Amino acid sequence: MEGVVFDRKWIEDHFEALPLWQQSAYNDFAATIADEANTFPCVPARMGFLSNHLRYSFVGDSREEQSINLLAQCLKEYAKVSRSCGKYTTLTVFFHTPLDMLESFKVEDYQQLFWSVLNHLTNIDEVAWPEEIPTDPVHNEWEFCFNGEPYFISCATPAHKLRKSRHFSTLLMAIQPRWIFNDINDSTAFGQKMKKLIRQRIADYDQIPGHPDLKWYGQEDSYEWKQYFLSDDNQSPTKCPFLRMSQENGSLRNIPLPFHDEPGRQSN
């Protein structure tokens, strides 16, 4: 059942047939995003869950190449249906996170692994990068693209503690089509109101101030890649780990991408 895109109704109708780790991941997600106290910061995500606009995929250990190939399949399937899912849609990807990762991986290890996943995805992408999206991450209109579709990605990990809004029981990626932000941006009254609301809810939810890298897409000093994976403090990376430009120049072809091949391996 890995590598397939599900909606909430399908998961809940077939819940008992799911492997235990998938049951646990979904239950944790539902309890987090639709908590009775209504504290989860991302209001559109909560609305998407309650309205069954969200879609879900369960993928294996993210250190394994076969898992990234399955993720690619999920994205291709999701792209076919995303525009019919609703205006708050997101592909929520739960990765099986074995005990060795839970016990030993730090935020920095998950960060390295996250970019390994994206680098491997772009390495197997069979569709040209969209002409309207810059290929250089230092451009303020850059966005990750796969199969011709631009996506904003938000990563949560078990290692995040202070930044509760980026904590989850497994490695999780919320993959959002760029088009869902057409009505939620700095140029619309709804977007401005939503931004203010979400920022306030983040301040109440997290045990650390909002990250300075959180800005609007296209803003002059905004870089999407910095927002994909936020640290558990307010540190900001200085160099983007995304390697597509190097791949297009040929310097990375036939060179293995940086996976954690050894269970429990730690970054230096």
C-alpha positions in Angstrom: 0.0 0.0 0.0 3.0 2.3 0.0 3.3 4.8 -2.8 -0.5 5.3 -3.1 -2.4 8.5 -2.5 -5.3 8.3 -0.1 -8.0 10.7 1.2 -9.2 10.8 4.7 -12.4 8.8 4.1 -10.4 5.9 2.5 -8.0 5.8 5.4 -10.7 5.8 8.0 -12.7 3.2 6.2 -9.7 0.9 5.8 -7.9 1.9 9.0 -7.7 -1.6 10.6 -6.0 -3.0 7.5 -3.2 -0.5 7.7 0.2 -1.5 9.2 0.5 -0.3 12.8 3.1 2.4 12.0 0.7 3.9 9.5 -2.2 3.8 11.9 -0.1 5.5 14.5 1.1 8.2 12.1 -2.4 9.0 10.9 -3.8 9.1 14.4 -1.0 11.4 15.6 -1.6 13.7 12.6 -5.4 13.8 13.1 -4.9 14.5 16.9 -2.4 17.3 16.1 -4.1 19.1 13.3 -7.7 18.8 14.5 -7.2 19.1 18.3 -10.3 19.9 20.3 -8.7 23.1 21.6 -8.1 24.3 18.0 -4.5 25.4 18.7 -2.7 24.1 15.5 -1.2 27.2 13.9 -1.9 26.5 10.2 -5.6 27.3 9.8 -5.8 26.3 6.1 -4.3 22.9 7.0 -6.9 22.3 9.7 -9.6 23.3 7.3 -8.2 21.0 4.6 -8.2 18.1 7.1 -11.8 18.7 8.2 -13.0 19.2 4.7 -11.2 16.2 3.3 -9.1 18.3 0.9 -5.8 16.8 2.2 -4.3 13.7 0.6 -2.0 11.2 2.3 0.8 8.9 1.3 2.7 6.4 3.4 6.3 5.8 2.3 9.1 3.6 3.7 12.4 4.6 5.3 13.5 7.8 3.7 17.2 6.6 3.7 16.3 4.0 1.1 16.3 4.7 -2.6 13.2 2.6 -3.2 11.3 4.9 -0.9 12.2 8.0 -2.9 11.1 6.2 -6.1 7.8 5.5 -4.3 7.6 9.2 -3.3 8.0 10.2 -7.0 5.1 7.9 -7.9 3.0 9.5 -5.1 3.7 13.0 -6.5 2.8 12.0 -10.0 -0.4 10.5 -8.9 -1.2 13.5 -6.7 -0.6 15.9 -9.5 -3.3 14.2 -11.6 -6.0 14.8 -8.9 -4.8 17.8 -6.8 -6.9 20.4 -8.5 -10.1 18.4 -7.8 -9.3 17.9 -4.1 -10.2 21.4 -2.9 -8.6 24.7 -2.4 -6.8 23.7 0.9 -5.3 20.5 -0.5 -1.8 19.3 0.5 -0.1 15.9 0.0 0.9 14.8 3.5 3.7 12.2 3.3 4.4 10.0 6.3 7.8 8.3 6.2 8.4 5.1 8.2 10.9 6.2 10.8 12.7 3.3 12.4 13.8 3.1 16.0 17.4 3.8 15.2 16.4 7.2 13.7 14.1 8.0 16.6 16.8 7.3 19.1 19.8 8.9 17.4 18.9 11.4 14.8 19.2 15.1 15.6 17.5 18.0 13.8 20.6 18.4 11.7 20.5 14.7 10.6 16.9 15.1 9.5 17.8 18.3 7.7 20.5 16.5 5.7 18.2 13.6 5.0 15.4 16.0 3.8 17.6 17.6 1.2 18.9 14.2 0.2 15.4 13.3 -0.6 14.7 16.4 -2.7 18.1 16.0 -4.5 17.3 12.4 -5.4 13.8 13.4 -6.5 15.1 16.0 -8.9 17.7 13.6 -10.1 15.0 11.2 -11.3 12.6 13.8 -12.6 11.7 13.1 -16.2 9.9 16.4 -16.9 11.7 19.7 -17.7 11.7 22.3 -15.0 8.9 24.8 -15.5 10.0 27.8 -17.5 8.3 30.3 -15.2 10.1 29.0 -12.1 13.8 30.1 -11.6 16.2 27.1 -11.3 18.5 29.0 -8.8 17.3 28.8 -5.2 18.8 32.2 -4.4 16.1 33.7 -6.6 13.1 34.9 -4.5 10.6 33.2 -6.9 12.3 29.8 -6.8 10.3 26.8 -5.7 10.9 23.1 -5.7 9.4 21.5 -8.8 8.8 17.9 -9.7 7.0 16.5 -12.8 6.5 20.0 -14.0 4.7 21.1 -10.8 6.0 23.7 -8.3 5.5 22.8 -4.6 6.1 24.5 -1.3 7.3 21.8 1.2 7.1 21.9 5.0 9.1 19.3 6.9 8.4 18.1 10.5 10.5 15.7 12.5 10.6 13.8 15.8 13.7 15.8 16.8 12.1 19.2 16.8 11.1 20.1 20.4 11.0 23.9 20.8 9.4 24.5 17.4 6.4 22.4 18.1 4.8 23.4 14.8 7.6 21.5 13.1 7.4 18.4 15.4 5.8 15.1 14.5 6.2 11.5 15.6 7.6 10.4 12.2 9.5 12.3 9.4 6.7 14.2 7.7 6.6 16.3 4.5 3.6 18.5 3.7 3.8 19.1 0.0 1.6 22.0 -1.2 1.0 22.9 -4.8 2.0 26.5 -5.6 -1.4 27.3 -7.0 -3.2 27.0 -3.6 -1.5 30.2 -2.6 -3.2 32.2 -5.4 -5.7 33.5 -2.9 -3.4 33.3 0.2 -0.7 35.8 -0.4 0.4 39.3 0.6 -1.6 40.9 -2.2 -5.0 39.7 -1.0 -7.0 40.9 2.1 -7.7 37.2 2.9 -3.9 36.4 2.7 -2.9 39.3 4.9 -5.5 38.4 7.5 -4.5 34.7 7.4 -0.8 35.6 7.8 -1.5 37.7 10.9 -3.7 34.9 12.4 -1.1 32.1 11.7 1.8 34.1 13.1 -0.1 34.8 16.3 -1.0 31.1 16.6 2.6 30.1 16.0 3.7 32.4 18.8 1.2 30.8 21.1 2.0 27.2 20.0 5.8 27.1 19.8 8.2 27.5 22.7 10.4 29.7 20.6 9.8 33.0 18.6 8.7 32.6 15.0 11.5 31.9 12.6 12.9 35.0 10.8 13.0 33.1 7.5 9.2 32.8 7.3 8.2 35.3 4.6 5.9 35.7 1.6 6.8 34.0 -1.7 8.3 36.5 -4.1 9.2 39.0 -1.4 12.6 40.5 -2.2 14.4 39.0 0.8 12.4 35.8 0.9 13.9 32.4 0.1 11.5 29.4 -0.1 14.2 26.8 0.5 15.0 28.3 3.9 11.4 27.8 4.9 11.1 24.2 3.9 13.1 22.9 6.9 13.3 25.2 9.9 15.8 24.7 12.6 14.8 24.2 16.3 16.3 27.5 17.0 16.4 30.7 14.9 19.5 29.9 13.0 19.4 30.3 9.3 21.4 28.3 6.7 23.8 30.2 4.5 23.9 27.9 1.5 21.1 25.9 -0.2 21.7 22.2 -0.3 19.6 21.8 -3.4 21.8 20.5 -6.2 19.7 20.6 -9.4 21.8 23.4 -11.1 25.0 21.3 -10.5 23.2 18.3 -12.0 22.2 20.2 -15.1 25.8 21.4 -15.5 26.8 17.7 -15.5 29.0 17.8 -12.4 26.8 15.5 -10.4 25.8 12.9 -13.0 26.6 9.3 -12.0 27.6 10.5 -8.5 25.6 9.0 -5.6 23.5 11.5 -3.7 24.1 11.9 0.0 21.9 9.3 1.6 22.2 8.0 5.2 23.0 4.5 4.0 24.0 3.3 7.4 21.3 2.9 10.1 21.8 5.5 12.8 24.6 7.3 11.0 25.0 10.8 12.4 26.2 13.9 10.6 29.4 15.5 11.9 
